[in-house]
Amino acid sequence: MDSTNYSNTSLSYSTLFNIEPLMNFQLPQQDDEFDYYGNSSQDEESRDSRGGEISNHTNGNVHSMDVNLLKKRVWSQNSEDEDKGGFYGTYMTEERYRSMLGDHVQKYKRMSKDASSSPAQNCTVVPLVKSNNGFKTQKLGNADFVQRNGTDRVMYEPSILEIGDGITYKIPPIYDKLATSLNLPCFSNIHVDEFYLKGTLDLGSLAAMMAADKRLGNKNRAGMGEPLSQYESLQARINGMSASNSPNKFSLNVSDIGFNSSIPEGAAGSMKRSILSEGGVLQVYYVKVLEKGDTYEIIERSLPKKQMVKKDPASIEKEEMDRIGKIWLNIVRRDIPKHHRNFTTLHRKQLIDAKRCSEYCQREVRMKISRSLKWNRGASIRTRKLAKDMLLFWKRIDKEMAEVRKREEKEAAEALRREQELREAKRQQQRLNFLIQQTELYSHFMQNKSDLLSPEALPMVEEKTNGQDAPFDSSDAGPNEEEDPEEAELKKEALKAAQEAVSKQKKLTDAFDNECLRLRQVGEADSLTHEVVGASKIDLQTPSTMPVASTVQTPELFKGCLKEYQLKGLQWLVNCYEQGLNGILADEMGLGKTIQAMVFLAHLAEEKNIWGPFLVVAPASVLNNWNEELERFCPGLKRLPYWGGLSERTVLRKSINPKDLYRR
Ligand SMILES: Nc1ncnc2c1ncn2[C@@H]1O[C@H](COP(=O)(O)OP(=O)(O)OP(=O)(O)O)[C@@H](O)[C@H]1O
């Protein structure tokens, strides 16, 4: 649909929104229908803002409103005797609306039967459903302009409006007159939203719907206020009008004046639309219209800017001062208390936070203190336990060390015992060898002595002596000259036989000595045997046979310097010990025999690891001298003086520890 079609059918943008003829209808009585769009006149202040809302609904659903108005008008004509009480005053439900509509249809059918003479009134309905602004619309039946009986009367086919649930609404023929006189659009251009067909159409619900329109915002409700109050206002207005019995007329004028006139600043479009009433112009809009197929939609609307009126500077200053005063009053009455409340709230919150923080700190400190106290309490227990563990550990270590030491002492004692046994065995062997040697020497000397004492050995001795002492033989020859020659010859034979026997015995002895020497060398292969053999060369009975250079060194335990003869004496004592012989060291008085005995004991301790005990038996007069000499020259040797009476010796014995006697 375009504007040309409207031009042909006396319709245009202006006529599209021109429902002024509708407004010229007589308003129904108090309880009859009325134009709730034009009748929503309230106080002047709310009227400005309310007009937009009214216009908005009008713009968005103009066709449906027209049809609604039409329906209501038709209904008012055909149901004058209808019980109108409470129609607008009470909440009209869909069921009631349908029942009322059904009754009206029945009435119309009866009336149409009576007036069935006009075939043009039989209208066909061609429902057309189109979508407009999200609402499902029904397009009324085709309208054809029919020339009848030479008149210019426009005839419509009977149109039936189906509103669902088997309910049809037949458009009365009187609509033709109405459409012509009111310059309304034809049926084909009228769309009825189902919302208005099926929904409740009371003023309360309509005001609620307008107030809930999101496009207008929730706060201002497009100036409509609360639905109930608005409804009451409207109702009061109607009552007032009915009381005065004065026809109240409203008009909504959409004109093209805007095309030619100057468009005020801030206008959305060039089309001017105004809602008129007896009181004057309610609202003037400048709208932009968007064509959408068969419908039009106002996409933007605006109010013209108010003209700026120049005011008096004094009044401006006064207003400014008033405004400043109001600002100050607001500051004093509202802002300061508000900030004070905010500050108080913030301060209280800070106090609460600080208190909470302090509680947390206290709790943390308490926890740390309790932890430290617990630690301190446990420290003594742990210390005692640690000390106990250390004590047990060191006890165990001492026990192990004692066992080790005991085992080592036992092993050392065993080793010492074996060493002493071995040494004693060696000494016994040396002593045996020495005795054997002495026995051989003794037997040898005794045999030589017996040979010398035998008669056969005498000539030999004499022969030896003759060879050495010629004067003795010559002296003995004198008396032999007086002997008998026969005796002389016998003596010679006897001497010869003795010499042969001695030589024979000498050979036997030499053979025995050689055999003994050979056997001794073969049997004594070890070093000890060599020592014994070496020692056997030493004649202990003749100190001159002792070696000039002593093989025995002065022991380090002796803190002094031995003289030459004292060292020889030490050597002799050591040899006697090694030979297993007992010896008596005897010398001139004051030459140091006591010192040599002490050096010999130090030699045994240092070289032989024999630490005693040694028993020194001496006269009581020299015991102190022995003690002092040992302390002076051999401090490494332990001393245990043991002298005195019987009781003193008993006390001394109790203090003797045998374990201390074998160690330095
Ligand atoms: N090598 C030495 N170094 C230092 N002093 C020594 C030495 N030899 C001996 N004397 C000192 O000579 C003194 C005499 O020694 P000691 O009494 O031992 O001799 P003695 O032969 O035992 O005498 P007696 O036959 O009267 O017992 C002691 O005072 C001793 O200290």
The ligand as an SDF file (V2000), in Angstrom:
LIG
                    3D

 31 33  0  0  0  0  0  0  0  0999 V2000
  126.9980  -44.0740   86.4960 N   0  0  0  0  0  0  0  0  0  0  0  0
  126.7630  -43.3850   87.5970 C   0  0  0  0  0  0  0  0  0  0  0  0
  126.2610  -42.1450   87.4550 N   0  0  0  0  0  0  0  0  0  0  0  0
  126.0070  -41.3840   88.5290 C   0  0  0  0  0  0  0  0  0  0  0  0
  126.1910  -41.7290   89.7670 N   0  0  0  0  0  0  0  0  0  0  0  0
  126.7410  -42.9680   89.9870 C   0  0  0  0  0  0  0  0  0  0  0  0
  127.0350  -43.8180   88.9200 C   0  0  0  0  0  0  0  0  0  0  0  0
  127.5180  -44.9540   89.4280 N   0  0  0  0  0  0  0  0  0  0  0  0
  127.5060  -44.7770   90.7640 C   0  0  0  0  0  0  0  0  0  0  0  0
  127.0670  -43.6140   91.1170 N   0  0  0  0  0  0  0  0  0  0  0  0
  126.8820  -43.0680   92.4450 C   0  0  0  0  0  0  0  0  0  0  0  0
  127.9140  -43.5870   93.2660 O   0  0  0  0  0  0  0  0  0  0  0  0
  127.4200  -43.8150   94.5480 C   0  0  0  0  0  0  0  0  0  0  0  0
  127.7560  -45.2140   94.9710 C   0  0  0  0  0  0  0  0  0  0  0  0
  127.0480  -46.0730   94.2710 O   0  0  0  0  0  0  0  0  0  0  0  0
  126.4410  -47.4340   94.8750 P   0  0  0  0  0  0  0  0  0  0  0  0
  126.1390  -47.1940   96.2560 O   0  0  0  0  0  0  0  0  0  0  0  0
  125.4500  -47.9410   93.9300 O   0  0  0  0  0  0  0  0  0  0  0  0
  127.7460  -48.3600   94.8570 O   0  0  0  0  0  0  0  0  0  0  0  0
  127.7540  -49.8060   95.4920 P   0  0  0  0  0  0  0  0  0  0  0  0
  128.7870  -50.5290   94.7310 O   0  0  0  0  0  0  0  0  0  0  0  0
  126.4310  -50.3400   95.4300 O   0  0  0  0  0  0  0  0  0  0  0  0
  128.1610  -49.5870   96.9610 O   0  0  0  0  0  0  0  0  0  0  0  0
  127.9650  -50.6870   98.1290 P   0  0  0  0  0  0  0  0  0  0  0  0
  128.9310  -51.8250   97.8050 O   0  0  0  0  0  0  0  0  0  0  0  0
  128.3850  -49.9790   99.3640 O   0  0  0  0  0  0  0  0  0  0  0  0
  126.5980  -51.0940   98.1090 O   0  0  0  0  0  0  0  0  0  0  0  0
  125.9380  -43.6550   94.5730 C   0  0  0  0  0  0  0  0  0  0  0  0
  125.6440  -42.4480   95.2220 O   0  0  0  0  0  0  0  0  0  0  0  0
  125.6430  -43.5710   93.1030 C   0  0  0  0  0  0  0  0  0  0  0  0
  124.6730  -42.5910   92.9210 O   0  0  0  0  0  0  0  0  0  0  0  0
  1  2  1  0
  2  3  1  0
  2  7  2  0
  3  4  2  0
  4  5  1  0
  5  6  2  0
  6  7  1  0
  6 10  1  0
  7  8  1  0
  8  9  2  0
  9 10  1  0
 10 11  1  0
 11 12  1  0
 11 30  1  0
 12 13  1  0
 13 14  1  0
 13 28  1  0
 14 15  1  0
 15 16  1  0
 16 17  2  0
 16 18  1  0
 16 19  1  0
 19 20  1  0
 20 21  2  0
 20 22  1  0
 20 23  1  0
 23 24  1  0
 24 25  2  0
 24 26  1  0
 24 27  1  0
 28 29  1  0
 28 30  1  0
 30 31  1  0
M  END
$$$$
